[in-house]
Structure formats: structure tokens, C-alpha cells
Amino acid sequence: MKKTVKFMSVAVLALSLASCGDDKKSDKDAEVELEMDHTMDEAMEMEEMDEMGEMSHATSEKAGETMKEDTAALAFTDENAMAVWKAYNAVREALVATDAPKAKQEAAQLAMIFSEDNAKLKAMAEGIAKTEDVAAQREAFSKFSNAVEAYFKNTINAGTLYKQHCPMAFSGEGADWFSNESAIKNPYFGDKMLNCGSVTATITQ
């Protein structure tokens, strides 16, 4: 009887050890499977990020190409009107860069283009050129931009000018300007608030 009990105890112990071995093996297999799943998840995430990056890059390139085409297509009825636009844009870019001496120089060139037939615009351009105080230049540029809109509407014959607006300029009064690009580059704040603003209208033929 004692031998029978001893034999059964040994058998139970053997089965228990075998079961524990199976459990350890199962646990190990589970760990391997989890590691494989985690690795696959990481690989899929990396692939998705790469695809998104490629799509973003392609979109940026396409937008850049479109912008270049719009700029190249811009044209006016005569050389004088084109010169006005180029000088105006040079003043705008100087103010975007907060370069007061450059803005003064370009505004002087702008004033020289206008004949006495456009005495008002000539005088307003001279108002930008008479100071190197960038705050005063920006205020004068805002007034000139409002006044020159009709001139651009009457002389453009190809391409698009974008009328853009910053609602925060001049203590919240707001101010407009014109650009040959839809992207915002704010001449009233420069790099302090370079992208503040939006396109409110377009001038096209």
C-alpha cells in the first residue's frame, strides 16, 4: 500500500513538472509572439510616416510650382504699369524684412515712376520715402496700398494679384496690401508676425 501511494506521488510530481515546463514554454512562446507583433507594428508605423512625408513633400513641390507659374504670368498693359508693380513689390518686401533704408530707397523709385497724371499716388509714394522710421513707413504704405488698388485693377492684363489683410495692424484697425503670391508675408509686422493675415480678394483679368 505504501509503495502504491509513493508511486502515485511520484507520478503526480512528474505530471506537475511536465505541466510547469509546458507553462514556461507557453509563456516564452507568448513573449516571442508579442515581440514579433510589436516589431511589425513599429515597421508599419514607420512605413506610414514615410508615405505621409512623401505626400507632404509632393504637395509642397506642387504648390511651389503653381506659385512660380502665377508669378511668371503676371503682366500689365504697359511697361510703366509693370514698373509701378515691381517698385511697389520691392517696398513691400523691404517692409517684410523690416529694412527701413531699403524701403525708403524703393519708395523713392516708385514715386519717380508716376507722372503728374497720377499726382496723388506720386505724393503718397514720396510720403513713404521721406522717412526711415519703419512704423511711419508702414502707415504710409498702408494708405498707398488703399489708393493704388484702382490703378492695379485698370492696368493688369494677365495673372493674379492677391489682396491681403492683417486684422491686427495699427492696434487692431487692420491694413491691406497686394502680393503676387497667395502665401502671407506680412509687411506690417515682419518676422514678429510674418504669417498673420489672409487673402480677402483677387485682382485678375
C-alpha positions as MATLAB code, in Angstrom:
seq = 'MKKTVKFMSVAVLALSLASCGDDKKSDKDAEVELEMDHTMDEAMEMEEMDEMGEMSHATSEKAGETMKEDTAALAFTDENAMAVWKAYNAVREALVATDAPKAKQEAAQLAMIFSEDNAKLKAMAEGIAKTEDVAAQREAFSKFSNAVEAYFKNTINAGTLYKQHCPMAFSGEGADWFSNESAIKNPYFGDKMLNCGSVTATITQ';
ca = [
       0.000    0.000    0.000;
       2.801    2.344    0.897;
       4.532    1.511   -2.380;
       1.343    2.299   -4.275;
       0.979    5.705   -2.605;
       4.642    6.506   -3.205;
       4.297    5.567   -6.862;
       1.238    7.799   -7.250;
       3.012   10.709   -5.567;
       5.947   10.359   -7.951;
       3.556   10.244  -10.890;
       1.733   13.372   -9.724;
       5.036   15.193   -9.232;
       6.190   14.209  -12.723;
       2.957   15.456  -14.217;
       3.258   18.717  -12.282;
       6.817   19.269  -13.518;
       5.775   18.493  -17.071;
       2.865   20.928  -16.765;
       5.138   23.681  -15.401;
       7.539   23.059  -18.256;
       4.688   23.447  -20.715;
       3.563   26.643  -18.989;
       7.067   28.122  -19.179;
       7.290   27.129  -22.803;
       3.902   28.697  -23.481;
       4.940   31.871  -21.669;
       8.129   32.036  -23.720;
       6.242   31.464  -26.951;
       3.811   34.218  -25.988;
       6.680   36.610  -25.293;
       8.214   35.862  -28.707;
       4.863   36.407  -30.399;
       4.383   39.726  -28.578;
       7.858   40.877  -29.600;
       7.153   39.959  -33.234;
       3.806   41.813  -33.143;
       5.469   44.893  -31.624;
       8.218   44.849  -34.272;
       5.635   44.556  -37.068;
       3.604   47.437  -35.586;
       6.700   49.658  -35.469;
       7.571   48.781  -39.068;
       4.040   49.630  -40.230;
       4.116   52.960  -38.342;
       7.472   53.858  -39.942;
       6.112   52.977  -43.382;
       3.009   55.129  -42.823;
       5.180   58.073  -41.667;
       7.384   57.726  -44.748;
       4.331   57.734  -47.009;
       2.919   60.822  -45.284;
       6.262   62.587  -45.591;
       6.441   61.807  -49.308;
       2.876   63.071  -49.830;
       3.623   66.295  -47.904;
       6.788   66.876  -49.917;
       4.962   66.282  -53.191;
       2.190   68.702  -52.169;
       4.745   71.381  -51.238;
       6.548   70.961  -54.553;
       3.258   71.216  -56.458;
       2.268   74.372  -54.546;
       5.669   75.896  -55.212;
       5.395   75.158  -58.929;
       1.916   76.719  -59.072;
       3.128   79.828  -57.270;
       6.028   80.241  -59.711;
       3.640   79.914  -62.661;
       1.328   82.600  -61.231;
       4.267   84.961  -60.692;
       5.584   84.432  -64.211;
       2.127   85.025  -65.711;
       1.629   88.426  -64.040;
       1.524   91.189  -66.671;
       0.238   94.729  -67.132;
      -0.973   96.859  -70.012;
       2.305   98.743  -70.404;
       5.888   98.940  -69.155;
       5.112  101.864  -66.869;
       2.416   99.918  -65.014;
       4.737   96.922  -64.709;
       7.414   99.208  -63.280;
       4.905  100.505  -60.715;
       4.107   96.976  -59.639;
       7.777   95.960  -59.357;
       8.628   99.056  -57.309;
       5.581   98.586  -55.071;
       6.520   94.944  -54.501;
      10.103   95.951  -53.668;
       8.780   98.328  -50.985;
       6.557   95.561  -49.620;
       9.462   93.110  -49.439;
      11.641   95.700  -47.672;
       8.938   96.214  -45.062;
       8.528   92.448  -44.627;
      12.257   92.394  -43.856;
      11.865   95.483  -41.592;
      14.571   97.159  -43.682;
      13.744  100.882  -43.388;
      16.646  102.211  -45.535;
      15.730   99.773  -48.330;
      12.045  100.693  -48.080;
      12.957  104.371  -48.362;
      15.097  103.737  -51.438;
      12.485  101.616  -53.212;
       9.677  104.069  -52.371;
      11.701  106.885  -53.938;
      11.985  104.799  -57.108;
       8.240  104.163  -57.003;
       7.463  107.886  -56.735;
       9.681  108.676  -59.720;
       7.685  106.348  -61.994;
       4.434  108.283  -61.610;
       3.804  111.286  -63.829;
       1.718  114.272  -62.827;
      -1.296  112.422  -64.213;
      -1.066  110.325  -61.053;
      -0.037  113.136  -58.728;
      -1.877  111.660  -55.729;
      -0.111  108.304  -55.959;
       3.204  110.060  -56.579;
       2.802  112.177  -53.430;
       1.799  109.155  -51.349;
       4.836  107.188  -52.527;
       7.007  110.169  -51.604;
       5.415  110.008  -48.151;
       6.899  106.528  -47.689;
      10.290  107.686  -48.941;
      10.643  110.769  -46.761;
      11.329  108.832  -43.543;
      13.453  105.990  -42.226;
      11.093  105.363  -39.329;
       9.731  101.934  -40.235;
       6.488  102.475  -38.275;
       5.798  105.668  -40.263;
       6.746  103.884  -43.499;
       4.285  101.101  -42.780;
       1.474  103.549  -42.079;
       2.190  105.426  -45.324;
       2.444  102.117  -47.217;
      -0.996  101.129  -45.938;
      -2.527  104.361  -47.262;
      -0.732  103.953  -50.583;
      -1.987  100.350  -50.894;
      -5.584  101.517  -50.467;
      -5.126  104.223  -53.100;
      -3.259  102.102  -55.677;
      -5.901   99.350  -55.863;
      -7.856  101.061  -58.646;
      -4.628  101.600  -60.616;
      -3.790   97.882  -60.491;
      -7.354   96.934  -61.443;
      -7.191   99.178  -64.518;
      -3.758   98.078  -65.721;
      -3.442   94.329  -65.037;
      -3.990   92.177  -68.112;
      -2.704   88.733  -67.070;
      -2.056   86.797  -63.899;
      -3.343   87.453  -60.402;
      -2.712   89.944  -57.632;
      -3.814   88.887  -54.151;
      -5.323   91.484  -51.858;
      -4.305   90.514  -48.341;
      -5.386   91.814  -44.964;
      -3.909   91.847  -41.453;
      -6.620   92.462  -38.840;
      -4.094   93.259  -36.087;
      -2.158   96.049  -37.826;
      -2.237   99.517  -36.273;
      -3.680   98.481  -32.914;
      -6.439   96.374  -34.420;
      -7.568   98.800  -37.121;
      -6.297   96.416  -39.796;
      -4.466   97.082  -43.047;
      -4.300   95.763  -46.618;
      -1.564   95.137  -49.152;
      -1.085   93.404  -52.507;
       1.074   90.419  -53.395;
       1.708   88.245  -56.419;
       1.641   85.204  -54.128;
      -1.211   83.799  -52.085;
       1.174   82.984  -49.224;
       1.080   85.598  -46.458;
       4.203   87.650  -45.739;
       3.084   90.498  -43.525;
       4.716   93.901  -44.255;
       3.251   95.480  -41.108;
       4.856   93.145  -38.573;
       7.719   91.475  -40.433;
       9.181   88.466  -38.663;
       7.261   89.265  -35.462;
       4.023   88.060  -37.067;
       5.125   87.114  -40.574;
       2.135   84.922  -41.456;
      -0.597   86.968  -39.808;
      -3.296   87.755  -42.347;
      -5.403   86.276  -45.120;
      -6.351   86.738  -48.768;
      -9.563   88.791  -48.960;
      -9.838   89.372  -52.732;
      -8.031   88.916  -56.020;
      -7.360   91.210  -58.946;
      -7.226   89.407  -62.251;
      -8.083   89.905  -65.910;
];
